[in-house]
């Protein structure tokens, strides 16, 4: 079976078409270069150094952990000098300038990848088009069930999991010590970005099942709905599997309106069933120095925002 991310340098990601600073305003723009960090954890570490909360930061997309990545971020109320003094292992910040609005989700155009694929026996046939599934890094181990728990208002389930997370346990224990039965109140001490990630992972898991079924059936459908409070009866009628998912999950689209934590409400939307690796370049096979008797190769390409390189590689090299 093929191997990627044997070391972070095997998976190099650079954001393209990123939002740039306008020249004046309260938001400092900077390039975040990181190795072996995911974006949220990296920004939280930077925030701890600067004594600013995670919510002060803006970024366009959460980049892979086991990788070397580069992306534009923003932070409110932090000076150029303070940013440039941050020194953390595996993190480098480069100040870009000031802006009147922050970086937000989806404000870049895409990502460029240079990936080393290892442990190969043969060179596969590589085609640029692939099923636009959400990649495994969106789900982690627990993100989908935690997202389901949020949508179902099962606050105890989420709190129980986060109570075992070293990064969250202390603040949750402190909140519950004051109000032992107020699990919802304790969740309000958890970064909204993290809880939103759980909800989006749940939506993504449901979408992947729907998309894979459509692709397996040979559909030519281009845009497939992402389940959320904006999902319409027309969507459900057009895609019968959505109705089956709602029944199996015991939810309705309106359950994605989360009045107790409004920032977590998720409208849904649509997503192309297929994606394309643009500017695709692939090397020939070379000896893999990390796996005796096996080969490696290098693949370079660009994906539009929201598409996953890990899925392109999995679908391309699955039998290589």
SVG drawing of the C-alpha trace seen along z (x, -y; Angstrom):
<svg xmlns="http://www.w3.org/2000/svg" viewBox="-40 -52 58 57">
<polyline fill="none" stroke="black" stroke-width="0.4" points="0.0,0.0 1.2,-3.5 2.5,-5.8 2.3,-9.5 3.4,-11.8 6.2,-9.4 7.8,-12.7 6.3,-16.2 8.6,-17.1 6.8,-14.5 3.7,-16.7 4.3,-20.3 1.4,-22.7 1.3,-26.4 -1.8,-28.5 -2.4,-30.3 -4.5,-33.3 -4.6,-34.3 -6.2,-37.5 -3.5,-40.2 -3.4,-43.2 -5.0,-46.5 -2.4,-48.7 -4.2,-50.0 -6.5,-48.7 -6.5,-46.8 -5.7,-43.4 -2.1,-42.3 -1.6,-39.9 1.2,-37.3 2.4,-34.2 2.2,-31.1 4.8,-28.5 4.5,-25.4 5.8,-21.9 4.0,-19.1 1.2,-21.4 -2.4,-21.7 -3.5,-25.3 -5.8,-25.7 -3.2,-24.3 -0.5,-26.4 -2.5,-29.6 -3.5,-28.7 0.2,-28.3 1.0,-31.6 -1.9,-33.2 -0.6,-31.9 2.7,-33.5 1.1,-36.8 -1.5,-36.6 -4.4,-36.9 -7.3,-34.4 -7.8,-32.0 -10.8,-34.0 -8.6,-37.0 -7.0,-35.0 -8.4,-34.5 -7.3,-31.9 -8.7,-30.6 -8.4,-26.8 -7.1,-24.3 -3.9,-22.8 -2.6,-19.3 -0.6,-18.5 2.0,-16.0 3.1,-18.4 5.1,-21.5 2.6,-24.2 2.3,-27.9 -0.8,-30.1 -1.8,-33.7 -3.5,-34.5 -4.6,-37.6 -4.7,-38.6 -6.4,-41.7 -4.5,-44.1 -1.0,-42.7 2.0,-44.7 4.5,-43.8 7.3,-43.6 5.3,-41.3 4.6,-38.9 8.2,-38.8 9.4,-38.0 7.3,-34.8 9.7,-31.8 8.0,-28.3 9.4,-25.0 8.1,-24.2 6.4,-27.7 7.6,-30.7 5.7,-34.0 6.4,-36.6 4.5,-39.9 2.8,-41.1 1.0,-44.4 -2.2,-45.7 -5.8,-45.4 -9.2,-46.7 -10.8,-43.2 -9.5,-39.8 -8.7,-36.7 -11.7,-34.4 -12.6,-30.9 -12.4,-30.4 -10.7,-33.7 -7.9,-31.9 -8.3,-30.3 -6.6,-27.0 -3.5,-25.1 -0.4,-23.9 1.0,-20.5 4.3,-18.7 3.8,-15.2 6.2,-12.3 4.3,-9.0 6.3,-6.0 6.1,-2.2 5.1,-1.7 5.5,1.4 4.4,-0.1 3.6,-3.5 -0.2,-4.0 -2.1,-5.6 -2.7,-9.1 -5.7,-11.1 -6.5,-14.6 -10.3,-14.0 -11.3,-12.4 -14.3,-12.2 -14.3,-15.4 -14.6,-13.6 -13.7,-15.3 -10.3,-13.9 -9.7,-11.9 -7.9,-14.8 -11.3,-16.5 -12.6,-13.7 -9.8,-12.7 -10.9,-9.9 -13.8,-11.6 -14.9,-14.6 -17.9,-13.1 -19.5,-11.6 -18.8,-14.9 -20.4,-16.9 -23.4,-14.5 -23.6,-15.1 -23.6,-18.9 -26.4,-18.7 -28.4,-16.4 -27.6,-18.7 -25.9,-15.9 -23.6,-18.3 -22.5,-15.6 -21.0,-13.5 -18.9,-16.5 -17.8,-17.5 -16.8,-14.0 -14.5,-13.8 -13.0,-17.2 -12.4,-16.5 -9.8,-14.0 -8.1,-16.4 -5.1,-17.9 -5.6,-21.2 -9.2,-21.6 -9.5,-19.6 -8.3,-22.4 -10.8,-25.1 -13.7,-22.5 -12.8,-21.3 -12.8,-24.9 -16.2,-25.6 -17.8,-22.5 -16.4,-23.1 -18.4,-26.3 -21.5,-24.8 -21.4,-21.0 -24.6,-20.4 -24.1,-23.1 -22.3,-21.2 -23.6,-23.7 -22.0,-26.5 -18.8,-24.6 -18.8,-24.3 -19.0,-28.1 -15.4,-28.1 -14.2,-25.9 -13.1,-27.8 -15.9,-28.2 -13.5,-27.2 -13.0,-23.8 -16.7,-23.1 -17.5,-24.3 -15.0,-21.9 -16.9,-19.1 -20.2,-20.1 -18.6,-20.5 -17.0,-17.1 -20.4,-15.6 -21.8,-17.3 -18.8,-16.2 -19.2,-12.5 -22.8,-12.5 -21.9,-14.2 -19.1,-11.6 -21.6,-8.8 -24.0,-10.5 -21.3,-11.5 -19.7,-8.0 -23.1,-6.4 -23.7,-8.9 -20.3,-8.3 -20.7,-4.5 -24.0,-4.8 -22.2,-6.7 -24.2,-9.9 -23.3,-13.0 -24.6,-15.2 -22.2,-18.2 -23.3,-19.7 -24.4,-17.7 -26.1,-19.3 -24.3,-19.4 -26.9,-18.7 -27.7,-21.7 -30.5,-24.0 -30.7,-25.3 -31.4,-21.9 -34.7,-22.1 -37.5,-19.6 -36.5,-19.8 -33.0,-18.7 -34.4,-15.8 -36.7,-14.8 -33.9,-15.0 -31.5,-12.9 -33.4,-10.2 -30.4,-9.1 -30.6,-12.3 -34.0,-11.2 -32.6,-7.9 -29.7,-9.6 -32.0,-11.9 -34.1,-8.9 -31.1,-6.9 -29.5,-9.8 -32.9,-10.8 -32.4,-14.4 -34.0,-17.1 -32.3,-19.9 -33.6,-22.3 -31.5,-20.6 -28.5,-22.4 -29.9,-25.6 -28.2,-25.5 -29.9,-28.2 -28.0,-27.4 -24.7,-28.1 -25.7,-30.1 -22.2,-30.4 -22.3,-26.6 -25.4,-26.7 -24.6,-25.3 -26.6,-26.2 -25.1,-23.5 -24.8,-24.3 -23.5,-22.4 -20.3,-20.9 -19.1,-19.6 -19.1,-15.9 -15.9,-15.8 -12.6,-17.8 -9.5,-18.2 -5.9,-18.3 -4.7,-21.3 -1.1,-21.6 -0.5,-18.0 3.1,-16.8 4.4,-13.4 8.0,-12.1 9.1,-8.6 9.8,-5.9 12.8,-6.1 14.2,-3.9 12.4,-4.6 15.2,-5.0 12.7,-4.5 11.2,-1.2 13.5,1.5 12.7,2.9 10.0,0.3 9.7,-2.8 8.7,-6.4 7.6,-9.2 6.8,-12.9 3.5,-14.5 2.9,-18.2 -0.5,-19.8 -2.9,-22.6 -6.5,-22.1 -9.3,-24.6 -10.1,-25.4 -12.1,-22.8 -10.7,-19.8 -8.3,-17.4 -5.0,-16.3 -5.1,-13.2 -8.2,-12.1 -6.6,-12.6 -3.7,-10.5 -5.8,-7.8 -8.0,-7.4 -5.0,-7.5 -2.6,-5.3 -5.0,-3.0 -3.8,0.1 -0.2,-1.0"/>
</svg>
